[in-house]
């Protein structure tokens, strides 16, 4: 009789534990990135009244007689199901679609979370604004002027320096891909008229930049070589309206052309309209294959180099395209002359106005001068047994002896999910499921209380036997 009392007590205690878990789930129904808990029960020890007996020649076997001593909590599991995504439009809000956790640092301690409601502090560090923990990842390194991400390095704080400067960059390459109209009439070799020369000329211009970020106009004027069908002379000037002149010069080869050198070159095409060769004003001619690159030099006005006060001489490459190529090369087809694709790699100084984070967690800065630059990448952690993580409060988990070591890496690698910027992962608590679980738990608690009451009544009957 006393056994039923203690069995009922164990039922009350453990159903109360289950009710505590259900209550915590419901309380966190709107908590960002929350993962619900689940309680599993198991029966406890048994008192054996009689053991089992095997069959004999005369009788069959006998089953054991056992009385249970109640129940206990087998486990309280964390259910890491994917929560729904809620769009916020805030660029620092990050949600994970799939497996993984964001990595946070507080001093030397590492924490892991699914809640990506991040923000920037006054130093531009990406943090959890609720507790100041810093989001971990890898900052981009500069490799010969090009941002480079090395995800094999140790984790570090992610800093997005909004308002910082992007230094000006001098133009080093200009790519031409214009078409020169094959139908333009030939220019006579002798005594061409100004109108004939004008009709046989095509002018193209593009802005280029010096090392100070100042803009200059590069003008290339193509004129048919008199008496030919497939050759054009090209005159190069930088800032054609400038006074004093910028002394532009052009030539083939690795060395920069000196001031006062020729500023013209000749382009030759095959009968198929594709680039064949080029020659500079000194008579140097390109080979019959590969890309044709001319070197252009000009004086940067209002600048000096050395003690002699001479202006800075800037050099950049003028890429005419690949011999026999059409997509990104100068051509001569029977279509209107055009400059369909002309590009250069220089720019003026700019400020970091905005940034964006893609599905791989790569942070790209958007500058006011129109350039985009990789700033860093958000790191993710995964575990062999994510159910073994310990909850540390504030929407965070910590590593335990049964979770396994954190596998750190970028998103969408080694089974890790992708990052969705401008959204947050909602709690995975299903209210309908929790209310049903609450009803079942309540009925279990009530039934166990009835067990105690009934056992008490039986004991009371024993006490009244003497009467």
C-alpha positions as CSV (number, residue, x, y, z in Angstrom):
1,X,0.0,0.0,0.0
2,X,2.9,2.4,0.8
3,X,4.3,1.5,-2.7
4,X,1.3,3.1,-4.4
5,X,1.7,6.3,-2.3
6,X,5.3,6.7,-3.4
7,X,4.5,5.8,-7.0
8,X,1.8,8.5,-7.0
9,X,4.3,11.0,-5.5
10,X,6.8,10.3,-8.3
11,X,4.1,10.8,-10.9
12,X,3.2,14.2,-9.4
13,X,6.8,15.3,-9.2
14,X,7.7,14.4,-12.8
15,X,4.5,15.6,-14.3
16,X,5.2,18.9,-12.6
17,X,8.6,18.8,-14.3
18,X,6.9,18.2,-17.7
19,X,4.5,21.1,-16.9
20,X,7.5,23.3,-16.2
21,X,9.0,22.5,-19.6
22,X,5.6,23.1,-21.4
23,X,5.3,26.4,-19.6
24,X,8.8,27.4,-20.7
25,X,8.0,26.5,-24.3
26,X,4.8,28.6,-24.2
27,X,6.6,31.5,-22.5
28,X,9.1,31.5,-25.4
29,X,6.7,31.2,-28.2
30,X,7.8,34.6,-29.6
31,X,11.5,34.3,-28.6
32,X,13.8,34.7,-31.7
33,X,15.6,31.4,-32.5
34,X,14.2,29.5,-29.5
35,X,14.2,25.7,-29.6
36,X,11.5,23.9,-27.7
37,X,12.1,21.3,-25.1
38,X,10.4,17.8,-24.8
39,X,10.2,15.6,-21.7
40,X,10.3,11.8,-22.0
41,X,9.3,9.5,-19.1
42,X,10.5,6.1,-18.1
43,X,9.4,3.6,-15.5
44,X,11.5,3.2,-12.4
45,X,12.7,0.1,-10.4
46,X,10.5,-2.9,-9.8
47,X,10.1,-5.0,-6.7
48,X,10.1,-8.7,-7.5
49,X,7.5,-10.7,-5.5
50,X,8.4,-13.9,-7.3
51,X,10.9,-14.9,-9.9
52,X,10.3,-16.6,-13.2
53,X,10.5,-20.4,-13.4
54,X,11.4,-22.5,-16.4
55,X,9.2,-25.3,-17.6
56,X,9.5,-28.8,-16.2
57,X,8.3,-32.2,-17.3
58,X,5.1,-31.8,-15.4
59,X,4.5,-28.1,-15.5
60,X,5.0,-25.1,-17.8
61,X,7.1,-22.1,-17.1
62,X,6.0,-19.3,-14.7
63,X,6.4,-15.6,-15.4
64,X,7.9,-13.3,-12.7
65,X,5.7,-11.2,-10.4
66,X,6.9,-7.6,-10.2
67,X,5.4,-4.4,-8.7
68,X,6.6,-1.1,-10.1
69,X,7.8,1.7,-7.8
70,X,6.8,4.7,-10.0
71,X,8.3,6.7,-12.8
72,X,11.1,9.2,-13.5
73,X,12.2,11.7,-16.2
74,X,14.2,9.8,-18.9
75,X,15.3,12.9,-20.8
76,X,14.6,16.5,-21.5
77,X,15.4,17.0,-25.1
78,X,16.0,20.2,-27.1
79,X,14.2,19.9,-30.4
80,X,16.3,21.6,-33.1
81,X,13.7,21.8,-35.8
82,X,13.8,24.7,-38.3
83,X,11.7,27.7,-37.2
84,X,9.8,29.9,-39.6
85,X,11.6,33.0,-41.1
86,X,10.2,36.4,-40.4
87,X,11.2,39.3,-42.7
88,X,12.4,42.4,-40.9
89,X,14.3,44.3,-43.6
90,X,17.1,45.1,-41.2
91,X,20.4,44.4,-43.0
92,X,22.1,43.2,-39.8
93,X,19.3,40.6,-38.9
94,X,20.5,37.2,-40.0
95,X,18.6,33.9,-40.1
96,X,19.9,30.4,-40.6
97,X,18.2,28.1,-43.0
98,X,19.5,24.6,-42.2
99,X,22.0,23.3,-39.8
100,X,24.4,25.5,-37.8
101,X,24.9,28.2,-35.2
102,X,26.3,31.7,-35.2
103,X,29.4,32.0,-33.1
104,X,29.5,34.7,-30.4
105,X,32.4,35.7,-28.1
106,X,32.3,37.1,-24.6
107,X,35.9,37.6,-23.6
108,X,37.5,34.2,-24.2
109,X,34.3,32.3,-23.9
110,X,32.5,31.0,-27.0
111,X,28.7,30.8,-27.3
112,X,26.5,29.5,-30.0
113,X,23.1,30.8,-31.1
114,X,20.4,30.6,-33.7
115,X,19.1,34.1,-32.9
116,X,20.6,36.5,-35.5
117,X,19.2,39.8,-34.2
118,X,22.6,41.6,-34.5
119,X,23.6,45.2,-34.8
120,X,26.6,47.5,-34.9
121,X,28.2,49.2,-31.9
122,X,29.9,52.6,-31.9
123,X,33.1,51.0,-33.3
124,X,31.4,49.2,-36.1
125,X,31.7,45.8,-34.5
126,X,28.9,43.3,-35.3
127,X,27.4,42.4,-31.9
128,X,24.3,41.1,-30.2
129,X,22.9,44.4,-28.9
130,X,21.1,42.7,-26.0
131,X,24.3,41.5,-24.3
132,X,27.2,42.9,-26.3
133,X,28.5,39.5,-27.4
134,X,30.6,39.9,-30.5
135,X,29.8,38.0,-33.7
136,X,32.7,35.9,-35.0
137,X,34.0,35.4,-38.5
138,X,36.9,36.3,-40.7
139,X,37.9,39.8,-41.9
140,X,39.1,40.2,-45.4
141,X,42.9,40.7,-45.9
142,X,44.4,42.9,-48.6
143,X,46.5,40.9,-51.1
144,X,48.1,43.3,-53.7
145,X,45.1,45.6,-53.5
146,X,42.6,42.8,-53.8
147,X,40.5,41.7,-50.8
148,X,41.1,38.0,-49.9
149,X,39.2,35.8,-47.4
150,X,41.2,33.1,-45.6
151,X,38.6,31.0,-43.7
152,X,41.4,28.7,-42.3
153,X,42.5,31.5,-39.9
154,X,41.3,31.8,-36.3
155,X,38.0,33.5,-35.7
156,X,38.0,37.2,-35.0
157,X,35.5,40.0,-34.4
158,X,33.7,41.3,-37.5
159,X,34.0,45.1,-38.0
160,X,32.0,47.0,-40.6
161,X,33.4,50.5,-40.6
162,X,30.5,52.5,-41.9
163,X,31.7,55.9,-43.1
164,X,35.3,54.9,-43.6
165,X,37.2,56.0,-46.6
166,X,38.0,53.9,-49.7
167,X,41.2,55.5,-51.2
168,X,41.3,56.7,-54.7
169,X,42.8,54.3,-57.3
170,X,44.6,55.3,-60.4
171,X,43.4,53.7,-63.7
172,X,45.7,50.9,-64.7
173,X,43.6,49.2,-67.4
174,X,41.2,50.5,-70.0
175,X,39.4,47.9,-72.2
176,X,38.0,48.9,-75.6
177,X,35.4,46.8,-77.4
178,X,34.1,49.2,-80.0
179,X,33.0,48.5,-83.5
180,X,34.3,50.5,-86.5
181,X,31.8,50.7,-89.4
182,X,33.1,48.8,-92.4
183,X,30.7,50.7,-94.6
184,X,32.4,54.1,-94.1
185,X,33.8,55.2,-97.4
186,X,37.5,55.0,-98.1
187,X,39.6,58.1,-97.7
188,X,41.6,58.9,-100.9
189,X,45.3,58.7,-100.6
190,X,45.8,62.1,-102.2
191,X,44.2,65.3,-101.3
192,X,41.3,64.1,-99.1
193,X,38.7,66.7,-98.3
194,X,37.9,67.7,-94.7
195,X,34.5,66.2,-95.2
196,X,35.9,62.9,-96.4
197,X,38.2,62.8,-93.3
198,X,35.3,63.7,-91.0
199,X,33.1,61.0,-92.5
200,X,35.9,58.4,-92.0
201,X,36.5,59.3,-88.4
202,X,35.0,57.8,-85.2
203,X,35.7,59.3,-81.8
204,X,35.3,57.4,-78.5
205,X,35.9,58.9,-75.0
206,X,35.9,57.5,-71.4
207,X,36.8,58.9,-68.0
208,X,40.1,57.7,-66.4
209,X,41.5,58.6,-62.9
210,X,44.8,59.6,-61.6
211,X,46.3,58.6,-58.2
212,X,44.6,61.5,-56.5
213,X,41.2,60.4,-57.8
214,X,40.9,63.3,-60.2
215,X,39.0,62.5,-63.4
216,X,40.5,62.9,-66.9
217,X,39.0,62.3,-70.3
218,X,40.7,59.7,-72.5
219,X,39.8,60.3,-76.1
220,X,40.7,58.0,-78.9
221,X,39.9,59.2,-82.5
222,X,39.9,56.4,-85.2
223,X,40.4,57.5,-88.8
224,X,40.6,55.3,-91.8
225,X,44.1,55.0,-93.2
226,X,43.8,56.6,-96.7
227,X,43.6,54.1,-99.5
228,X,43.0,51.1,-97.3
229,X,39.9,49.0,-96.3
230,X,41.0,47.3,-93.1
231,X,43.4,49.7,-91.3
232,X,42.6,52.6,-89.0
233,X,44.9,55.3,-87.4
234,X,44.0,56.1,-83.8
235,X,45.0,59.3,-82.1
236,X,45.1,59.3,-78.3
237,X,44.7,62.4,-76.2
238,X,44.1,62.8,-72.5
239,X,42.1,65.9,-71.5
240,X,41.9,67.3,-75.1
241,X,40.7,70.7,-73.9
242,X,43.4,71.0,-71.3
243,X,45.8,74.0,-71.3
244,X,48.6,73.3,-70.8
245,X,48.5,69.9,-72.6
246,X,49.0,66.6,-70.7
247,X,51.6,65.3,-73.2
248,X,49.9,62.0,-73.9
249,X,52.0,59.4,-75.6
250,X,51.4,55.7,-76.6
251,X,53.5,52.8,-77.5
252,X,53.9,49.0,-77.5
253,X,56.1,47.3,-75.0
254,X,56.6,47.2,-71.3
255,X,58.3,50.6,-70.9
256,X,56.2,53.7,-70.5
257,X,56.4,56.1,-73.6
258,X,58.2,59.3,-72.8
259,X,56.6,62.7,-73.0
260,X,56.7,64.1,-76.5
261,X,56.5,60.7,-78.1
262,X,54.0,59.7,-80.7
263,X,50.3,59.6,-79.5
264,X,49.1,57.6,-82.4
265,X,48.8,53.9,-83.3
266,X,47.4,51.8,-86.2
267,X,44.9,49.0,-85.9
268,X,44.6,46.4,-88.7
269,X,41.7,44.0,-89.2
270,X,41.3,40.8,-91.3
271,X,38.7,40.3,-94.0
272,X,36.5,38.7,-91.4
273,X,36.3,42.0,-89.4
274,X,38.3,40.6,-86.5
275,X,41.4,42.2,-84.9
276,X,44.6,41.2,-86.7
277,X,47.5,43.4,-85.4
278,X,48.5,46.9,-84.2
279,X,51.5,49.1,-84.5
280,X,52.6,52.2,-82.6
281,X,54.0,55.5,-84.0
282,X,57.6,54.2,-83.6
283,X,56.9,51.3,-86.0
284,X,56.7,48.6,-83.3
285,X,54.1,46.0,-84.4
286,X,52.3,43.5,-82.2
287,X,52.5,39.7,-82.7
288,X,49.9,37.6,-84.5
289,X,48.3,36.1,-81.4
290,X,47.2,36.9,-77.8
291,X,46.0,40.3,-76.5
292,X,47.1,43.6,-78.0
293,X,47.9,46.1,-75.3
294,X,49.1,49.6,-75.8
295,X,50.8,51.6,-73.0
296,X,49.5,55.2,-72.6
297,X,51.3,57.8,-70.5
298,X,50.3,61.4,-69.6
299,X,51.2,64.2,-67.2
300,X,49.1,64.6,-64.2
301,X,48.7,68.4,-64.0
302,X,49.2,70.3,-60.7
303,X,51.4,67.5,-59.4
304,X,55.2,67.2,-59.1
305,X,57.6,64.3,-58.8
306,X,61.1,64.7,-57.2
307,X,63.1,67.9,-56.8
308,X,62.9,69.0,-60.4
309,X,59.2,69.9,-60.1
310,X,58.3,67.8,-63.2
311,X,54.7,66.6,-63.2
312,X,53.8,63.1,-62.2
313,X,53.8,60.8,-65.3
314,X,50.9,58.2,-65.1
315,X,50.8,55.1,-67.2
316,X,47.9,52.8,-68.0
317,X,47.3,49.9,-70.4
318,X,44.9,50.3,-73.3
319,X,43.6,46.8,-74.1
320,X,42.4,46.5,-77.7
321,X,41.3,42.8,-77.3
322,X,42.5,39.4,-78.4
323,X,43.7,38.8,-81.9
324,X,40.8,37.0,-83.7
325,X,38.4,37.7,-80.9
326,X,35.1,39.5,-81.1
327,X,33.3,39.6,-77.7
328,X,35.7,41.9,-76.0
329,X,37.9,43.4,-78.8
330,X,37.8,46.1,-81.4
331,X,36.0,44.8,-84.5
332,X,35.2,46.1,-88.0
333,X,31.8,44.9,-89.0
334,X,29.2,46.5,-91.3
335,X,27.3,48.0,-88.4
336,X,27.1,51.5,-87.0
337,X,30.3,52.5,-85.2
338,X,29.8,52.2,-81.5
339,X,31.4,51.8,-78.1
340,X,29.4,49.0,-76.7
341,X,31.7,48.0,-73.8
342,X,34.4,50.3,-72.5
343,X,35.6,49.9,-69.0
344,X,38.4,51.1,-66.7
345,X,39.5,50.1,-63.2
346,X,40.1,53.5,-61.6
347,X,37.9,55.4,-59.2
348,X,37.9,58.4,-57.0
349,X,37.9,58.4,-53.2
350,X,34.6,57.1,-51.6
351,X,33.0,56.5,-48.2
352,X,31.4,53.2,-47.0
353,X,27.7,54.1,-47.3
354,X,26.1,50.6,-47.0
355,X,26.8,46.9,-46.9
356,X,25.1,43.7,-47.7
357,X,25.4,40.1,-46.5
358,X,24.9,37.2,-49.0
359,X,23.8,33.6,-48.4
360,X,27.4,32.5,-47.8
361,X,27.8,35.1,-45.0
362,X,30.1,37.3,-47.1
363,X,29.9,41.0,-46.1
364,X,30.3,43.3,-49.0
365,X,30.8,47.1,-48.5
366,X,29.1,49.5,-50.9
367,X,31.0,52.7,-51.3
368,X,29.9,56.1,-52.5
369,X,32.3,56.0,-55.4
370,X,30.4,53.0,-56.9
371,X,32.9,50.3,-55.8
372,X,32.1,47.2,-53.9
373,X,34.6,45.6,-51.6
374,X,34.6,42.4,-49.6
375,X,34.9,43.2,-45.9
376,X,34.6,39.8,-44.1
377,X,32.5,36.6,-43.7
378,X,30.3,35.4,-40.9
379,X,31.4,32.0,-39.4
380,X,29.0,29.1,-38.5
381,X,29.5,26.2,-36.1
382,X,28.0,22.7,-36.3
383,X,28.2,19.8,-33.9
384,X,28.1,16.0,-34.2
385,X,25.3,16.0,-31.6
386,X,23.6,19.4,-31.4
387,X,21.1,17.9,-28.9
388,X,24.0,17.6,-26.5
389,X,24.5,21.4,-26.3
390,X,23.8,23.1,-22.9
391,X,21.5,26.1,-22.8
392,X,23.2,29.1,-21.3
393,X,20.4,31.6,-21.4
394,X,20.1,34.7,-23.6
395,X,19.3,32.6,-26.6
396,X,22.7,30.9,-26.4
397,X,24.2,27.4,-26.1
398,X,27.5,26.2,-24.9
399,X,29.5,23.2,-25.8
400,X,29.2,20.1,-23.6
401,X,31.1,16.8,-23.3
402,X,28.4,15.1,-25.3
403,X,27.9,17.6,-28.0
404,X,31.3,17.1,-29.7
405,X,33.7,19.9,-30.7
406,X,32.5,22.8,-32.7
407,X,33.2,22.4,-36.4
408,X,33.8,26.0,-37.5
409,X,33.5,27.0,-41.2
410,X,31.6,29.2,-43.7
411,X,28.0,28.8,-44.6
412,X,26.9,26.2,-47.2
413,X,30.1,24.1,-46.5
414,X,30.2,20.7,-44.8
415,X,26.5,20.5,-44.3
416,X,26.0,23.9,-42.8
417,X,23.0,25.9,-43.8
418,X,22.7,29.2,-45.7
419,X,22.3,32.7,-44.2
420,X,19.4,34.9,-45.1
421,X,19.9,38.6,-44.4
422,X,17.0,40.8,-43.4
423,X,15.2,38.0,-41.7
424,X,15.0,36.3,-38.3
425,X,14.3,32.7,-37.3
426,X,11.2,32.5,-35.2
427,X,10.6,30.1,-32.3
428,X,9.8,26.5,-33.3
429,X,7.1,26.2,-30.6
430,X,3.8,25.0,-31.9
431,X,1.1,26.4,-29.6
432,X,-1.5,23.8,-30.6
433,X,1.0,21.0,-29.8
434,X,1.9,22.6,-26.5
435,X,-1.7,23.1,-25.4
436,X,-2.5,19.4,-26.1
437,X,0.7,18.4,-24.2
438,X,-0.5,20.7,-21.3
439,X,-3.9,18.9,-21.2
440,X,-2.2,15.5,-21.2
441,X,0.2,16.6,-18.5
442,X,-2.6,18.0,-16.4
443,X,-4.6,14.8,-16.6
444,X,-1.6,12.7,-15.7
445,X,-1.0,14.9,-12.6
446,X,-4.7,14.6,-11.6
447,X,-4.6,10.8,-12.0
448,X,-1.6,10.5,-9.8
449,X,-3.2,12.7,-7.1
450,X,-6.1,10.3,-7.2
451,X,-3.8,7.4,-6.7
452,X,-2.5,9.0,-3.5
453,X,-6.0,9.8,-2.3
454,X,-7.2,6.3,-2.9
455,X,-4.2,4.8,-1.1
456,X,-4.8,7.1,1.8
457,X,-8.4,5.9,2.0
458,X,-7.3,2.3,2.1
459,X,-4.9,3.1,5.0
460,X,-7.8,4.9,6.8
461,X,-9.9,1.7,6.5
462,X,-7.1,-0.2,8.2
463,X,-7.1,2.2,11.1
464,X,-10.8,1.8,11.6
465,X,-10.8,-2.0,11.7
466,X,-10.3,-2.1,15.5
467,X,-13.4,-0.1,16.1
